[in-house]
Amino acid sequence: MRIGVLTGGGDCPGLNAAIRAVVKRAELEYGDSVLGFRNGWRGVRDGDFLPLTRAALRNMLPQGGTVLGTARFHPSKKDGSLESVLRILEAERVEALVCIGGDGTLKAANRVAEAGIKVVGIPKTIDNDVVGTELSIGFHTSVNIATEAIDRLHTTAESHNRVMVVEVMGHHAGWIAVHSGIAGGAEVILIPEAPFDIDEITAFLKHRHRSHANFSIVVVAEGAVPAEGTSMEFSTPYLPTGGIVPGSIGERIGHEIAERTGFETRVTVLGHVQRGGTPTSQDRVLASRFGVAAIDAIQAGDTGVITALQCERIELVPIAEIAGKLKTVPPDLIKVAAALA
Ligand code: F6P
């Protein structure tokens, strides 16, 4: 069988581990050949691909980024790009496709599956907001990076008696903020799921600094917003690409805290540092398991599904059940974050 593979959406650590697993499983177990499409769906539309072999992927397991490149482009019926994608797949005799991506990439994968190509998706996003799977590739590494940053900020915060605000990624869901905030011992964790009251935060910080501490760490997800009717007005600024302007809520929170408490405050925006560099062993293992499962699923005749981690097992979940949905941080985890402030 000729199988295509692509990585779409924002990159993350662990993508190469998934590509490697796809190629090894396809070649070794089934004698399949694999084509790698460059720059996500755009490469399929344009017929831009390269043959992928085990030999070409040697030493890729610990490499960050994606050897195939990626793009935030999704084929649609409207502009004719879906038709181009199907034409290229037919011309190149590609019978099945492994699509490694977040919600946008997986939705497009389902459109292609509906047109008759066998498609299996692999969930990746540092934001960890894909429904149906407990973890997505990249999340574990980004939490480690953010936790290390918080640990480092702790020592300088304490030395200077400062409030340190750390902005982490998390457009619609605060998974990175909650996990790194709990792991790093942050005093305040702000996430999109729980709009905040700036007066409560500043009252808490004043009380803490009066009673027993001379420093504080505030972790804020980029998508965090103030609750309606509270004393801080803020509307999230967006880039033309649809992403949030990096640093906007972090800088604003830092400013408000400094103004309202008089405490010396500094802001760190972690940004794309969270998406770069070598994947953790956990992400490498998850990516490898997903890659093997994706090829096994294709060989078993499954299509229109994603590989998903559920209770330590890899399961297949129909894309139609998860597309367009968002996995947000559950209340019990939010409670833990609040309880340890
Ligand atoms: O990968 C998801 C994500 O990290 C979001 O949290 C963030 O808003 C976005 O990507 C930024 O991506 P880019 O700058 O690459 O468009």
Boltz pocket constraint, residues with backbone or C-beta under 6 A from the ligand:
constraints:
  - pocket:
      binder: B
      contacts: [[A, 10], [A, 11], [A, 125], [A, 126], [A, 127], [A, 169], [A, 170], [A, 171], [A, 222], [A, 241], [A, 243], [A, 244], [A, 275]]
      max_distance: 6.0
